[in-house]
Amino acid sequence: MSQSVSQVDPRSTWDIVIIGGGGHVGLPLAIAFADRGARVLISDTSAAAVASVNAGEMPFLERDAEPKLRRALAAGRLSATTDPAAAGLADVIVVVIGTSVDEHLNPDPHAIPRALAQASEHMRDGQLVILRSTVFPGVTRLVERTFAQHRLKVDVAFCPERIAEGNAMVELFTLPQLVGARDDRVHERAAKVFRLLTDRIVTLDPEEAELAKLFTNNWRYLKFAVANQFYMIANSNGLDFERIRAALADSYPRASDLPRAGFAAGPCLLKDTMQLAAFNDNNYFLGHSAMLINEGLPLHVVQRLEAAYDLSDMTVGILGMAFKATSDDTRSSLSYKLKRILAFKARRVLCTDPYVTTDLNLVPLEKVLAESDAIVVGAPHPHYRNLRVDVPVADVWGILGGGVRI
Ligand SMILES: NC(=O)c1ccc[n+]([C@@H]2O[C@H](COP(=O)([O-])OP(=O)(O)OC[C@H]3O[C@@H](n4cnc5c(N)ncnc54)[C@H](O)[C@@H]3O)[C@@H](O)[C@H]2O)c1
């Protein structure tokens, strides 16, 4: 089902249009702005997302967002449409469409300029365009050129999103907002939009802000890689990494940020590490090493199991298919990589997840527990905390309470 702009009433005035506003980042942002009194129109190519938003239903899990969504809809401060003409209906446009890398791990710097070239036929002079997607550095400049080629006089700012999925309704109102703009006037214009959410505005040039976002995600990915490398070293030597990590971090501030081990997955971290690698002409040893370590963890888990058991004769159960705890998002989840490896090695693989609704192959937890000869924890959902499991387990996260050694 799609809804045209005429159905959302072209005479109504909107403060902000969010292109890609039906997605994991765009929708919470739209809800947050509407919650603070702005009139927000979502423009999205996904008819399913638009229908879901207009029906007051979150298309994905985001804590505490649905009541706010319903309130905003009832107050007439939020609506969604698939009509690209929406781009002309507000002074402020926020762009938050996906920026994935391709199968060769190459980013597409033209994805956003292309989408905005299409939107530009509906736009007008004087609008402010805020880029919110995580971009390949230089995309803000490309977007400016695209508008110049279309003879549009608009202001452009780059203001990256830094929330953690699932926590948007807290973090959008508490995290400082990085505002990248070329001059004070455009900076002030973009800052005014984000002051709806927070007083904590940080000023940068667009190119600095583009790198700030990539460095943020890369830093996190590298830290997870360090933990995972240490995990594999400890584990290969028969030692429990989590006991070691907890001991060294105890009241020792210089190591307190060493994360636990776990599958470092999801739609952003690896993708943004590869964007930074591509930006630096693939001279990024740390980033590529981090990829090998983090993406290699499922293989390490299976190899450890294989060394101890004859997997070809076993049913292996995976608990948790989302890319992280308490999420329904399976995008780039390493549980699926694990499943593929196990499907090749084991007799049968059974998968379960209490949050994921998009995978018809999932089975109930009880069936996995009853029929598996070994269990691997894919995502550390709270449901699994101290769960009693009577077969061998591989629990990198330490959620089951029996240690992380495999
Ligand atoms: N997911 C996160 O936690 C997170 C956090 C910070 C930043 N980001 C960045 O935000 C951006 C969006 O990520 P996401 O997870 O929300 O992706 P998403 O796929 O959930 O959302 C993107 C939305 O854009 C829509 N869309 C795509 N092309 C469009 C177009 N031309 N016009 C209108 N709508 C269009 C899609 O239908 C979708 O609803 C990415 O650059 C990502 O790296 C994501």
The ligand as a MOL file (V3000), in Angstrom:
LIG
                    3D

  0  0  0     0  0            999 V3000
M  V30 BEGIN CTAB
M  V30 COUNTS 44 48 0 0 0
M  V30 BEGIN ATOM
M  V30 1 N 21.3480 1.3010 11.8910 0
M  V30 2 C 22.0860 2.0180 12.7100 0
M  V30 3 O 22.2110 1.7060 13.9050 0
M  V30 4 C 22.7990 3.2630 12.2350 0
M  V30 5 C 23.3820 4.1100 13.1650 0
M  V30 6 C 24.0070 5.2650 12.7290 0
M  V30 7 C 24.0610 5.5340 11.3550 0
M  V30 8 N 23.5020 4.6800 10.4490 0 CHG=1
M  V30 9 C 23.5520 5.0330 9.0250 0
M  V30 10 O 22.2730 5.5360 8.6640 0
M  V30 11 C 21.9890 5.2120 7.3030 0
M  V30 12 C 20.6780 4.4640 7.2280 0
M  V30 13 O 20.8040 3.2410 7.9180 0
M  V30 14 P 19.5260 2.4120 8.3820 0
M  V30 15 O 20.0130 1.3190 9.2610 0
M  V30 16 O 18.4630 3.3180 8.8650 0 CHG=-1
M  V30 17 O 19.0740 1.8030 6.9750 0
M  V30 18 P 17.6090 1.2720 6.6150 0
M  V30 19 O 17.7990 0.4020 5.4160 0
M  V30 20 O 16.9370 0.7330 7.8210 0
M  V30 21 O 16.8370 2.5960 6.1990 0
M  V30 22 C 17.0200 3.2660 4.9870 0
M  V30 23 C 15.6440 3.6680 4.4780 0
M  V30 24 O 15.8360 4.4570 3.3060 0
M  V30 25 C 14.8390 4.0940 2.3700 0
M  V30 26 N 15.3280 4.5320 1.0600 0
M  V30 27 C 16.3580 4.0130 0.3360 0
M  V30 28 N 16.5330 4.7450 -0.7900 0
M  V30 29 C 15.6350 5.7560 -0.7400 0
M  V30 30 C 15.3430 6.8590 -1.5800 0
M  V30 31 N 16.0240 7.0630 -2.7140 0
M  V30 32 N 14.3460 7.7140 -1.2340 0
M  V30 33 C 13.6480 7.5070 -0.0900 0
M  V30 34 N 13.8680 6.4880 0.7580 0
M  V30 35 C 14.8700 5.6200 0.4400 0
M  V30 36 C 14.6540 2.6030 2.5570 0
M  V30 37 O 13.4010 2.1590 2.0640 0
M  V30 38 C 14.7700 2.4780 4.0800 0
M  V30 39 O 13.5140 2.5750 4.7020 0
M  V30 40 C 23.1960 4.4100 6.8160 0
M  V30 41 O 24.0980 5.2900 6.1830 0
M  V30 42 C 23.7910 3.8680 8.0860 0
M  V30 43 O 25.1540 3.5860 7.9530 0
M  V30 44 C 22.8550 3.5680 10.8630 0
M  V30 END ATOM
M  V30 BEGIN BOND
M  V30 1 1 1 2
M  V30 2 2 2 3
M  V30 3 1 2 4
M  V30 4 1 4 5
M  V30 5 2 4 44
M  V30 6 2 5 6
M  V30 7 1 6 7
M  V30 8 2 7 8
M  V30 9 1 8 9
M  V30 10 1 8 44
M  V30 11 1 9 10
M  V30 12 1 9 42
M  V30 13 1 10 11
M  V30 14 1 11 12
M  V30 15 1 11 40
M  V30 16 1 12 13
M  V30 17 1 13 14
M  V30 18 2 14 15
M  V30 19 1 14 16
M  V30 20 1 14 17
M  V30 21 1 17 18
M  V30 22 2 18 19
M  V30 23 1 18 20
M  V30 24 1 18 21
M  V30 25 1 21 22
M  V30 26 1 22 23
M  V30 27 1 23 24
M  V30 28 1 23 38
M  V30 29 1 24 25
M  V30 30 1 25 26
M  V30 31 1 25 36
M  V30 32 1 26 27
M  V30 33 1 26 35
M  V30 34 2 27 28
M  V30 35 1 28 29
M  V30 36 1 29 30
M  V30 37 2 29 35
M  V30 38 1 30 31
M  V30 39 2 30 32
M  V30 40 1 32 33
M  V30 41 2 33 34
M  V30 42 1 34 35
M  V30 43 1 36 37
M  V30 44 1 36 38
M  V30 45 1 38 39
M  V30 46 1 40 41
M  V30 47 1 40 42
M  V30 48 1 42 43
M  V30 END BOND
M  V30 END CTAB
M  END
